[in-house]
Amino acid sequence: MTPGLRISIVDPDEDYLGIEVAADSGRFAGTTRIYAGLDELSIFASQIAGFPTTAEDQRNYEFGSTESGVAGGFALLRFHCLAGAGHPALEVIIEDDQQRHEIASARFAFQFAAADLDRFVTRLHHIERNRSGEATLPATA
């Protein structure tokens, strides 16, 4: 995988969207499957749209759950700025589905370009509407 964040629809159902959240910093990587709500990608996209507005802007979004007995994995995505508003970064915490796989998790961060986030938000709406495809947020060097 190219460094960055990728959200793919892997199991569209009439009751949920099965998504895969994959992230790679170039050094660390992780992937998990989530049972998301039918409109969850739009909710997520709305929450991160326009980021960052200030150097202190921080936005968190959680997919899935860490509770035992809940199917699917977990991903926490924390959008924040490093050295001012011109340096947006994403911290990723991913845990795999403990009912399907052995216990595994990853935590890392990478920087990205604000213009790429705008394209990512647009793509999230598109794949949710079509119930297929993927949206990617590339990491910057």
BABA-212990 format. One record per atom (N, C-alpha, C): residue in one letter; atom name; x, y, z. Coordinates in nm, 2 decimals. Layout:
REM BABA-212990
PT residuo atomo      x      y      z
PT       A    CA      X      Y      Z
...
//
This chain:
REM BABA-212990
PT residuo atomo      x      y      z
PT       M     N   0.08  -0.12   0.00
PT       M    CA   0.00   0.00   0.00
PT       M     C   0.09   0.12   0.00
PT       T     N   0.05   0.22  -0.07
PT       T    CA   0.11   0.35  -0.07
PT       T     C   0.09   0.42   0.06
PT       P     N   0.19   0.49   0.12
PT       P    CA   0.16   0.55   0.25
PT       P     C   0.04   0.65   0.25
PT       G     N  -0.04   0.64   0.35
PT       G    CA  -0.16   0.72   0.37
PT       G     C  -0.27   0.64   0.43
PT       L     N  -0.39   0.69   0.41
PT       L    CA  -0.51   0.62   0.46
PT       L     C  -0.60   0.58   0.35
PT       R     N  -0.65   0.46   0.35
PT       R    CA  -0.75   0.41   0.25
PT       R     C  -0.87   0.35   0.32
PT       I     N  -0.99   0.39   0.28
PT       I    CA  -1.11   0.34   0.32
PT       I     C  -1.18   0.28   0.20
PT       S     N  -1.21   0.15   0.21
PT       S    CA  -1.27   0.07   0.10
PT       S     C  -1.40   0.01   0.14
PT       I     N  -1.49   0.01   0.05
PT       I    CA  -1.62  -0.07   0.08
PT       I     C  -1.59  -0.21   0.03
PT       V     N  -1.60  -0.31   0.12
PT       V    CA  -1.57  -0.44   0.09
PT       V     C  -1.69  -0.54   0.11
PT       D     N  -1.79  -0.49   0.17
PT       D    CA  -1.91  -0.57   0.20
PT       D     C  -2.04  -0.49   0.21
PT       P     N  -2.09  -0.44   0.10
PT       P    CA  -2.22  -0.36   0.11
PT       P     C  -2.33  -0.45   0.14
PT       D     N  -2.41  -0.41   0.23
PT       D    CA  -2.53  -0.49   0.28
PT       D     C  -2.64  -0.39   0.29
PT       E     N  -2.77  -0.44   0.29
PT       E    CA  -2.88  -0.35   0.31
PT       E     C  -2.89  -0.29   0.45
PT       D     N  -2.82  -0.35   0.54
PT       D    CA  -2.83  -0.30   0.68
PT       D     C  -2.70  -0.23   0.73
PT       Y     N  -2.59  -0.24   0.66
PT       Y    CA  -2.46  -0.18   0.70
PT       Y     C  -2.37  -0.17   0.58
PT       L     N  -2.26  -0.10   0.60
PT       L    CA  -2.15  -0.10   0.50
PT       L     C  -2.03  -0.17   0.56
PT       G     N  -1.99  -0.27   0.51
PT       G    CA  -1.86  -0.34   0.55
PT       G     C  -1.75  -0.26   0.49
PT       I     N  -1.67  -0.20   0.57
PT       I    CA  -1.55  -0.12   0.52
PT       I     C  -1.42  -0.17   0.57
PT       E     N  -1.32  -0.15   0.49
PT       E    CA  -1.18  -0.18   0.54
PT       E     C  -1.11  -0.05   0.56
PT       V     N  -1.05  -0.03   0.67
PT       V    CA  -0.97   0.09   0.70
PT       V     C  -0.83   0.04   0.70
PT       A     N  -0.75   0.10   0.61
PT       A    CA  -0.61   0.06   0.60
PT       A     C  -0.52   0.19   0.61
PT       A     N  -0.42   0.19   0.68
PT       A    CA  -0.33   0.30   0.69
PT       A     C  -0.18   0.25   0.69
PT       D     N  -0.10   0.34   0.64
PT       D    CA   0.04   0.31   0.62
PT       D     C   0.12   0.44   0.64
PT       S     N   0.22   0.44   0.73
PT       S    CA   0.30   0.56   0.74
PT       S     C   0.43   0.55   0.66
PT       G     N   0.45   0.44   0.59
PT       G    CA   0.58   0.42   0.53
PT       G     C   0.67   0.33   0.61
PT       R     N   0.65   0.33   0.74
PT       R    CA   0.72   0.25   0.83
PT       R     C   0.63   0.15   0.91
PT       F     N   0.51   0.20   0.94
PT       F    CA   0.42   0.11   1.01
PT       F     C   0.29   0.11   0.93
PT       A     N   0.21   0.00   0.95
PT       A    CA   0.09  -0.01   0.88
PT       A     C  -0.01  -0.10   0.96
PT       G     N  -0.14  -0.08   0.93
PT       G    CA  -0.24  -0.16   0.99
PT       G     C  -0.37  -0.16   0.91
PT       T     N  -0.45  -0.26   0.92
PT       T    CA  -0.58  -0.28   0.85
PT       T     C  -0.68  -0.34   0.94
PT       T     N  -0.80  -0.30   0.93
PT       T    CA  -0.91  -0.36   1.00
PT       T     C  -1.04  -0.35   0.92
PT       R     N  -1.13  -0.44   0.95
PT       R    CA  -1.27  -0.44   0.89
PT       R     C  -1.36  -0.39   0.99
PT       I     N  -1.45  -0.30   0.94
PT       I    CA  -1.55  -0.24   1.03
PT       I     C  -1.69  -0.26   0.97
PT       Y     N  -1.79  -0.28   1.06
PT       Y    CA  -1.93  -0.28   1.02
PT       Y     C  -1.98  -0.14   1.05
PT       A     N  -1.99  -0.06   0.94
PT       A    CA  -2.02   0.08   0.96
PT       A     C  -2.17   0.10   0.92
PT       G     N  -2.23   0.21   0.97
PT       G    CA  -2.36   0.25   0.94
PT       G     C  -2.37   0.29   0.79
PT       L     N  -2.49   0.28   0.74
PT       L    CA  -2.51   0.31   0.60
PT       L     C  -2.47   0.45   0.56
PT       D     N  -2.48   0.55   0.65
PT       D    CA  -2.44   0.69   0.63
PT       D     C  -2.32   0.73   0.70
PT       E     N  -2.24   0.63   0.76
PT       E    CA  -2.13   0.67   0.84
PT       E     C  -2.02   0.74   0.77
PT       L     N  -1.99   0.70   0.64
PT       L    CA  -1.89   0.77   0.57
PT       L     C  -1.92   0.92   0.54
PT       S     N  -2.05   0.95   0.52
PT       S    CA  -2.09   1.09   0.50
PT       S     C  -2.07   1.16   0.63
PT       I     N  -2.11   1.10   0.74
PT       I    CA  -2.09   1.16   0.87
PT       I     C  -1.95   1.19   0.90
PT       F     N  -1.86   1.10   0.87
PT       F    CA  -1.72   1.11   0.89
PT       F     C  -1.67   1.23   0.80
PT       A     N  -1.71   1.22   0.67
PT       A    CA  -1.66   1.33   0.58
PT       A     C  -1.71   1.46   0.62
PT       S     N  -1.83   1.48   0.67
PT       S    CA  -1.87   1.61   0.72
PT       S     C  -1.79   1.66   0.84
PT       Q     N  -1.75   1.56   0.92
PT       Q    CA  -1.68   1.60   1.04
PT       Q     C  -1.53   1.65   1.01
PT       I     N  -1.47   1.60   0.91
PT       I    CA  -1.33   1.64   0.87
PT       I     C  -1.33   1.74   0.76
PT       A     N  -1.44   1.77   0.70
PT       A    CA  -1.44   1.87   0.59
PT       A     C  -1.38   2.00   0.64
PT       G     N  -1.30   2.06   0.56
PT       G    CA  -1.25   2.20   0.59
PT       G     C  -1.13   2.20   0.69
PT       F     N  -1.09   2.08   0.73
PT       F    CA  -0.98   2.08   0.83
PT       F     C  -0.85   2.12   0.76
PT       P     N  -0.76   2.19   0.82
PT       P    CA  -0.77   2.26   0.95
PT       P     C  -0.82   2.40   0.93
PT       T     N  -0.89   2.45   1.03
PT       T    CA  -0.94   2.59   1.03
PT       T     C  -0.84   2.68   1.11
PT       T     N  -0.77   2.62   1.21
PT       T    CA  -0.67   2.70   1.29
PT       T     C  -0.56   2.60   1.32
PT       A     N  -0.45   2.65   1.38
PT       A    CA  -0.34   2.57   1.42
PT       A     C  -0.38   2.47   1.53
PT       E     N  -0.48   2.51   1.61
PT       E    CA  -0.52   2.43   1.72
PT       E     C  -0.64   2.33   1.68
PT       D     N  -0.68   2.33   1.56
PT       D    CA  -0.79   2.25   1.52
PT       D     C  -0.76   2.10   1.54
PT       Q     N  -0.85   2.03   1.59
PT       Q    CA  -0.83   1.88   1.61
PT       Q     C  -0.96   1.82   1.60
PT       R     N  -0.97   1.71   1.52
PT       R    CA  -1.09   1.64   1.50
PT       R     C  -1.07   1.49   1.51
PT       N     N  -1.15   1.42   1.59
PT       N    CA  -1.14   1.28   1.61
PT       N     C  -1.26   1.21   1.55
PT       Y     N  -1.24   1.09   1.50
PT       Y    CA  -1.35   1.01   1.45
PT       Y     C  -1.32   0.86   1.49
PT       E     N  -1.42   0.79   1.54
PT       E    CA  -1.40   0.65   1.57
PT       E     C  -1.49   0.56   1.48
PT       F     N  -1.43   0.46   1.42
PT       F    CA  -1.51   0.36   1.35
PT       F     C  -1.50   0.23   1.43
PT       G     N  -1.62   0.17   1.45
PT       G    CA  -1.62   0.04   1.52
PT       G     C  -1.62   0.06   1.67
PT       S     N  -1.57  -0.05   1.74
PT       S    CA  -1.58  -0.05   1.88
PT       S     C  -1.46  -0.13   1.94
PT       T     N  -1.41  -0.10   2.05
PT       T    CA  -1.31  -0.18   2.12
PT       T     C  -1.38  -0.28   2.22
PT       E     N  -1.51  -0.27   2.24
PT       E    CA  -1.58  -0.36   2.33
PT       E     C  -1.58  -0.51   2.28
PT       S     N  -1.55  -0.60   2.37
PT       S    CA  -1.55  -0.74   2.34
PT       S     C  -1.70  -0.78   2.31
PT       G     N  -1.72  -0.87   2.22
PT       G    CA  -1.85  -0.91   2.18
PT       G     C  -1.91  -0.83   2.07
PT       V     N  -1.85  -0.72   2.03
PT       V    CA  -1.90  -0.63   1.92
PT       V     C  -1.82  -0.68   1.80
PT       A     N  -1.89  -0.72   1.69
PT       A    CA  -1.82  -0.77   1.57
PT       A     C  -1.75  -0.65   1.50
PT       G     N  -1.64  -0.69   1.44
PT       G    CA  -1.56  -0.59   1.36
PT       G     C  -1.45  -0.53   1.44
PT       G     N  -1.36  -0.46   1.37
PT       G    CA  -1.25  -0.40   1.44
PT       G     C  -1.28  -0.26   1.48
PT       F     N  -1.17  -0.18   1.50
PT       F    CA  -1.18  -0.04   1.55
PT       F     C  -1.07   0.04   1.48
PT       A     N  -1.11   0.17   1.46
PT       A    CA  -1.01   0.26   1.41
PT       A     C  -1.04   0.40   1.47
PT       L     N  -0.94   0.46   1.53
PT       L    CA  -0.95   0.60   1.57
PT       L     C  -0.86   0.68   1.48
PT       L     N  -0.92   0.79   1.42
PT       L    CA  -0.85   0.88   1.33
PT       L     C  -0.85   1.02   1.40
PT       R     N  -0.73   1.07   1.43
PT       R    CA  -0.72   1.20   1.50
PT       R     C  -0.65   1.29   1.41
PT       F     N  -0.72   1.39   1.35
PT       F    CA  -0.67   1.49   1.26
PT       F     C  -0.62   1.61   1.35
PT       H     N  -0.50   1.65   1.33
PT       H    CA  -0.44   1.76   1.41
PT       H     C  -0.33   1.83   1.33
PT       C     N  -0.28   1.94   1.38
PT       C    CA  -0.18   2.01   1.32
PT       C     C  -0.05   2.00   1.40
PT       L     N   0.06   1.99   1.32
PT       L    CA   0.19   1.98   1.39
PT       L     C   0.25   2.12   1.42
PT       A     N   0.32   2.18   1.33
PT       A    CA   0.38   2.31   1.36
PT       A     C   0.30   2.42   1.29
PT       G     N   0.18   2.44   1.33
PT       G    CA   0.09   2.54   1.27
PT       G     C  -0.01   2.48   1.17
PT       A     N  -0.10   2.56   1.12
PT       A    CA  -0.21   2.51   1.03
PT       A     C  -0.16   2.46   0.90
PT       G     N  -0.03   2.49   0.86
PT       G    CA   0.02   2.45   0.73
PT       G     C   0.07   2.30   0.74
PT       H     N   0.06   2.24   0.85
PT       H    CA   0.12   2.10   0.86
PT       H     C   0.02   2.00   0.92
PT       P     N  -0.09   1.97   0.84
PT       P    CA  -0.19   1.88   0.90
PT       P     C  -0.13   1.74   0.91
PT       A     N  -0.17   1.66   1.01
PT       A    CA  -0.13   1.53   1.03
PT       A     C  -0.24   1.44   1.08
PT       L     N  -0.23   1.31   1.06
PT       L    CA  -0.33   1.22   1.10
PT       L     C  -0.26   1.11   1.19
PT       E     N  -0.31   1.10   1.31
PT       E    CA  -0.27   0.99   1.40
PT       E     C  -0.38   0.88   1.38
PT       V     N  -0.33   0.76   1.37
PT       V    CA  -0.42   0.64   1.34
PT       V     C  -0.39   0.54   1.45
PT       I     N  -0.50   0.49   1.51
PT       I    CA  -0.50   0.37   1.60
PT       I     C  -0.59   0.27   1.54
PT       I     N  -0.54   0.15   1.51
PT       I    CA  -0.62   0.05   1.45
PT       I     C  -0.61  -0.08   1.53
PT       E     N  -0.72  -0.14   1.55
PT       E    CA  -0.73  -0.27   1.62
PT       E     C  -0.81  -0.37   1.53
PT       D     N  -0.76  -0.49   1.52
PT       D    CA  -0.83  -0.59   1.44
PT       D     C  -0.94  -0.65   1.52
PT       D     N  -1.03  -0.71   1.44
PT       D    CA  -1.15  -0.78   1.50
PT       D     C  -1.10  -0.91   1.57
PT       Q     N  -1.11  -0.90   1.71
PT       Q    CA  -1.06  -1.01   1.79
PT       Q     C  -1.14  -1.14   1.78
PT       Q     N  -1.26  -1.13   1.72
PT       Q    CA  -1.34  -1.25   1.70
PT       Q     C  -1.29  -1.33   1.57
PT       R     N  -1.23  -1.26   1.48
PT       R    CA  -1.19  -1.32   1.36
PT       R     C  -1.04  -1.35   1.35
PT       H     N  -0.96  -1.27   1.42
PT       H    CA  -0.81  -1.27   1.41
PT       H     C  -0.75  -1.27   1.55
PT       E     N  -0.62  -1.29   1.56
PT       E    CA  -0.55  -1.28   1.68
PT       E     C  -0.54  -1.13   1.72
PT       I     N  -0.52  -1.10   1.84
PT       I    CA  -0.51  -0.96   1.89
PT       I     C  -0.39  -0.89   1.82
PT       A     N  -0.43  -0.78   1.75
PT       A    CA  -0.33  -0.70   1.68
PT       A     C  -0.37  -0.56   1.68
PT       S     N  -0.27  -0.47   1.69
PT       S    CA  -0.31  -0.32   1.68
PT       S     C  -0.18  -0.25   1.63
PT       A     N  -0.21  -0.13   1.59
PT       A    CA  -0.10  -0.04   1.54
PT       A     C  -0.14   0.10   1.57
PT       R     N  -0.03   0.19   1.60
PT       R    CA  -0.05   0.33   1.63
PT       R     C   0.06   0.40   1.57
PT       F     N   0.03   0.50   1.48
PT       F    CA   0.13   0.58   1.42
PT       F     C   0.07   0.70   1.36
PT       A     N   0.15   0.79   1.30
PT       A    CA   0.10   0.91   1.24
PT       A     C   0.17   0.94   1.11
PT       F     N   0.11   1.03   1.03
PT       F    CA   0.17   1.08   0.91
PT       F     C   0.11   1.21   0.87
PT       Q     N   0.19   1.29   0.79
PT       Q    CA   0.14   1.42   0.75
PT       Q     C   0.07   1.40   0.61
PT       F     N  -0.02   1.50   0.58
PT       F    CA  -0.09   1.50   0.45
PT       F     C  -0.11   1.64   0.41
PT       A     N  -0.15   1.66   0.28
PT       A    CA  -0.18   1.79   0.23
PT       A     C  -0.33   1.82   0.24
PT       A     N  -0.36   1.95   0.28
PT       A    CA  -0.50   1.99   0.30
PT       A     C  -0.58   1.97   0.17
PT       A     N  -0.52   2.00   0.06
PT       A    CA  -0.59   1.98  -0.07
PT       A     C  -0.63   1.83  -0.09
PT       D     N  -0.54   1.74  -0.05
PT       D    CA  -0.57   1.60  -0.06
PT       D     C  -0.69   1.56   0.03
PT       L     N  -0.70   1.62   0.14
PT       L    CA  -0.81   1.60   0.23
PT       L     C  -0.94   1.64   0.16
PT       D     N  -0.95   1.75   0.09
PT       D    CA  -1.07   1.79   0.02
PT       D     C  -1.11   1.68  -0.08
PT       R     N  -1.02   1.63  -0.15
PT       R    CA  -1.05   1.52  -0.25
PT       R     C  -1.09   1.39  -0.18
PT       F     N  -1.03   1.36  -0.07
PT       F    CA  -1.07   1.25   0.01
PT       F     C  -1.22   1.26   0.06
PT       V     N  -1.25   1.38   0.11
PT       V    CA  -1.39   1.40   0.16
PT       V     C  -1.49   1.38   0.04
PT       T     N  -1.46   1.43  -0.07
PT       T    CA  -1.55   1.42  -0.19
PT       T     C  -1.56   1.27  -0.23
PT       R     N  -1.45   1.20  -0.23
PT       R    CA  -1.45   1.06  -0.26
PT       R     C  -1.53   0.98  -0.16
PT       L     N  -1.52   1.01  -0.03
PT       L    CA  -1.60   0.94   0.07
PT       L     C  -1.75   0.94   0.04
PT       H     N  -1.80   1.06   0.00
PT       H    CA  -1.94   1.07  -0.04
PT       H     C  -1.97   0.99  -0.16
PT       H     N  -1.88   0.99  -0.25
PT       H    CA  -1.90   0.91  -0.38
PT       H     C  -1.91   0.76  -0.35
PT       I     N  -1.82   0.71  -0.28
PT       I    CA  -1.82   0.56  -0.26
PT       I     C  -1.94   0.52  -0.17
PT       E     N  -1.98   0.60  -0.08
PT       E    CA  -2.10   0.57   0.00
PT       E     C  -2.22   0.57  -0.09
PT       R     N  -2.23   0.67  -0.17
PT       R    CA  -2.35   0.67  -0.26
PT       R     C  -2.36   0.55  -0.35
PT       N     N  -2.24   0.51  -0.41
PT       N    CA  -2.23   0.40  -0.50
PT       N     C  -2.22   0.26  -0.43
PT       R     N  -2.19   0.27  -0.30
PT       R    CA  -2.18   0.14  -0.22
PT       R     C  -2.07   0.05  -0.28
PT       S     N  -1.96   0.12  -0.33
PT       S    CA  -1.84   0.05  -0.38
PT       S     C  -1.73   0.15  -0.40
PT       G     N  -1.61   0.09  -0.41
PT       G    CA  -1.49   0.17  -0.43
PT       G     C  -1.41   0.20  -0.31
PT       E     N  -1.32   0.30  -0.33
PT       E    CA  -1.23   0.33  -0.21
PT       E     C  -1.19   0.48  -0.22
PT       A     N  -1.16   0.53  -0.10
PT       A    CA  -1.12   0.67  -0.09
PT       A     C  -0.98   0.67  -0.03
PT       T     N  -0.89   0.75  -0.08
PT       T    CA  -0.75   0.75  -0.03
PT       T     C  -0.71   0.89   0.01
PT       L     N  -0.63   0.90   0.12
PT       L    CA  -0.57   1.02   0.16
PT       L     C  -0.42   0.99   0.17
PT       P     N  -0.35   1.04   0.07
PT       P    CA  -0.20   1.01   0.06
PT       P     C  -0.12   1.08   0.17
PT       A     N  -0.02   1.02   0.22
PT       A    CA   0.07   1.08   0.31
PT       A     C   0.17   1.17   0.23
PT       T     N   0.22   1.27   0.29
PT       T    CA   0.32   1.35   0.22
PT       T     C   0.46   1.31   0.28
PT       A     N   0.56   1.34   0.21
PT       A    CA   0.70   1.30   0.25
PT       A     C   0.75   1.38   0.37
//
